[in-house]
Each structure stands twice: as structure tokens, then as C-alpha cells.
Amino acid sequence: ATFTADGVLESTWTGRLEGRETIAAYFNARPEGGARHWVNSPVIEGDGDSATVRLYLASLRVAKPPPQFVTAGHYEDTVRKVDGSWLFTHRHIHFDGRDRE
């Protein structure tokens, strides 16, 4: 629900997923819980109806103690206001050490 109907999610882990239904199916097929991620240092640039967002992430596996570091990286997002809500039109997740910059 956080993506536009034609939204795109891509990363080295997910590949390129196109469309809200495809993105939802991907996440609904994954086991629930067990991970936690933090985002910080957002940089948002836009005009009030659309924007680009860049923020850093760190991910931990917390299903069994002790928590284990999984990965770090950054998001590069394009968002658009649709009926008063900001939705992703494109989210590209770059994982440190896994992506070729």
C-alpha cells in the first residue's frame, strides 16, 4: 500500500519488482518478523507533488538472541503525492558491498 499501482522496487536481493501487487506478493511470501532495520539521515528534495529521497539503512536479524548485523546500505526513492498520501513510485535499495556503484 506504500507504492503507487505501477511502483517499482529493486535491489540485488529482490531483483526488479514492478507493480503494487507483485511487490506485495513478494513480501507476503516471506516469513514474518525476525528482522529490524533502521533508517537515518534523510535528504528529501521535491516540489510538493513529487520528491526524491535518499536515506541510509542498517538491518539486524533479531529472531534469535543475540541480534546479528545483516547489512547496511542506502535507499534511493522517488515518491509522489497521490490523493494526499506520499507513495513510492520507485525504490532502489543499494546494499553496501553487494552492489556495483
GIDASUL-V34854 format. One record per helix or strand. SS is the DSSP state (helix for helix, strand for strand). FROM is the first residue (numbers start at 1). TO is the last residue. Records with the same first field share a line. If there is no record, write none. Layout:
BEGIN
SS = FROM-TO / FROM-TO
END
This chain:
BEGIN
strand = 3-11 / 15-18 / 35-46 / 50-61 / 68-82 / 85-95
helix = 20-28
END
